Amino acid sequence: MAPPRDVVKIAVQMRDAIPQLIQLDQAKPLAAVLKEVCDAWSLAHSERYALQFADGHRRYITENNRMEIKNGSILCLSTAPDLEAEQLLGRLQSGSHEGRREALRHFVLLAPDMTFAQEVISRDGLQRLGTIIEDGDDLGEVLALALKAFLELMEHGVVSWETLSIPFVRKVVCYVNMNLMDASVQPLALGLLESVTLSSPALGQLVKSEVPLDRLLVHLQVMNQQLQTKAMALLTALLQGASPTERKHMLDYLWQRNLRQFIYKNIIHSAAPLGDEMAHHLYVLQSLTLGLLEPRMRTPLDPYSQEQREQLQALRQAAFEPEGESLGAGLNADRRRSLCAREFRKLGFSNSNPAQDLEHAPPGLLALDNMLYFSRHAPSAYSRFVLENSSREDKHECPFARSSIQLTVLLCELLRVGEPCSETAQDFSPMFFGQDQSFHELFCVSIQLLNKTWKEMRATQEDFDKVMQVVREQLARTLALKPSSLELFRTKVNALTYGEVLRLRQTERLHQEGTLAPPILELREKLKPELMSLIRQQRLLRLCEGTLFRKISSRRRQDKLWFCCLSPNHKVLQYGDVEDNASPPAPESLPEQLPVADIRALLTGKDCPHIRDKGSVKQNKDLYELAFTISYDHGEEEAYLNFIAPSKREFHLWTDGLSTLLGSPMGSEQTRLDLEQLLTMETKLRLLELENVPIPEQPPPIPPPPTNFNFCYDCSIAEP
């Protein structure tokens, strides 16, 4: 009989004792279970013992987590958490140096357990560990173990970080600022200060004033991945706790000290793999740096600002200065104003007063910053963009200013400018650390991509939103690849043409429909022979129906009609001339016959003898695309029956049908389209009953064969 659902079979072990195999009744109180286990080993005072998981962090079993015990679990009998905490704290206070080290090692092992942590904290264990850290008698392993145990206990959230004393925090800061310090101590001290900074604004200000940025840069330059990670963690914590103005000053100072170049060369491109924690901190650093653009993004242009008006004029002059000087010389104020308004229109502003285009925030002044950066750092590309589009027809010109404004909004959305940092995200962009002014440099690449895509799509003003959707997809797909440099980004995004975007969309749509799943592809392959046979039958039936063709005279006039069809038994081609406007004749009335068995080959296009004349091909450029010829035996000589199909579809149907008669594969475009359509319909019909049922990528495993086949029925034995 199967055991009840609340009963699990487990093993309980104890040092220097034979393990017990018991059936644990989850409905029975844990104290009663402990009593039974202790009685089996003849142990008195069962309240002094507790059960722990034998693997992992050796967590204590309580009434709250006992349901995690499953069949086959291995538990161990150990000292109860309250007694364990009391003993370890006693050894910390009165034990020898070696005894203190061993007690701290045991502390570190048990500190992740919530039950043990509560017992330690209730007995002032944090204060005793804090005393060891503040005294600093041993700057080696004992200090490292004390910091580790302290951190583990604080992580449970039972005690707030804000309760830490200022002398304690300053002592930990001293360990960070010391030059000669054990390599295991400083990462732990940095981690503790990070938690303090993130949890307590007041103590965070203390850390900020006591730990200089130069000291963190020194730690970052040490080729110790753990130390680098913790130094970066404290750096991002300090940046997050700073005001926007302080954050800008701190980041400017860090960039002046070449932190960006160091991260790019020695952390991102390090031989050691980048850890998840470091990836998160690089994401935070990137987000905080891009966040400096938010004030400009949120500030609309002020039409009364002299500086901003001069920036707009500089933008116009960079594109039209030579033209403006030649046309504007000697003009009065009204004519000059009219000329400027026209040039701003050529720049792609929707209004003659460009300030009205930049009144919306976002993107606000950030769009103007991008346009100015592009005009100053890529002047030739800027002039080419503006002048090239100024010379196009009005409906086909790509408006530079309008495109720049929308592209700035798009980049802010893709890079999440102004959004709060995620606590777990790791999706930083390596190229962000590859050059200064990464946002503006990215804009310069993107605006040229937009112009290229505009031309590929042959877009008009009405297609502006469609072009922006394609550019969004191009940028998002390329950023997702995380190119390591701006040049690599430029190469990849320019390779992602409009045609390639359409192809990727089609492929993804098929994937979403399940059309490209391995089981579906296998089904399509099995259906192909049957459907190809159906297409061959249709082609032969079309040949039996027959088609009217036009003859081409020596003067290249298509003035005579003739009719050709296949006999119902597929043995003979019947053909003959017909009168204009006459209906197709009956097959038996056609005078000429060509046995299929006499056909040698099927020729198409330029291989046909009736269009080999080069001059005729030049005069009828599309004629050879509709031409095909049947080569057949006429006595001992080779003869030809020449055709000019009335349409491309008829050309495909006849060449496919003749190929079928000759036993050759059908290779026309029409065959491919028909096969794809039939496969799609047949596949959907076969899968109707599986709608909304997920189809696995791999078939389920086939179980191994049985050890014997005695269960098989022998049909050869006759029943009585």
BELVENMO-V823498 format. One record per helix or strand of 3 or more residues. SS is the DSSP state (alpha for helix, beta for strand). FROM is the first residue (numbers start at 1). LEN is the number of residues. If there is no record, write none. Layout:
BEGIN
SS&FROM&LEN / SS&FROM&LEN
END
This chain:
BEGIN
beta&7&7 / beta&20&6 / alpha&30&11 / alpha&46&3 / beta&49&5 / alpha&66&3 / beta&74&6 / alpha&81&14 / alpha&97&15 / alpha&114&9 / alpha&125&11 / alpha&141&14 / alpha&161&3 / alpha&166&12 / alpha&183&17 / alpha&201&10 / alpha&213&8 / alpha&225&17 / alpha&244&13 / alpha&259&10 / alpha&276&16 / alpha&294&5 / alpha&306&23 / alpha&333&14 / alpha&354&3 / alpha&365&13 / alpha&379&12 / alpha&394&3 / alpha&400&15 / alpha&430&4 / alpha&438&20 / alpha&461&20 / alpha&486&10 / alpha&498&15 / alpha&518&28 / beta&547&5 / beta&560&7 / beta&572&7 / alpha&587&3 / beta&592&4 / alpha&596&3 / beta&599&6 / alpha&605&3 / alpha&609&3 / alpha&614&6 / alpha&624&3 / beta&627&8 / beta&637&8 / alpha&648&14 / alpha&669&18 / alpha&688&3
END
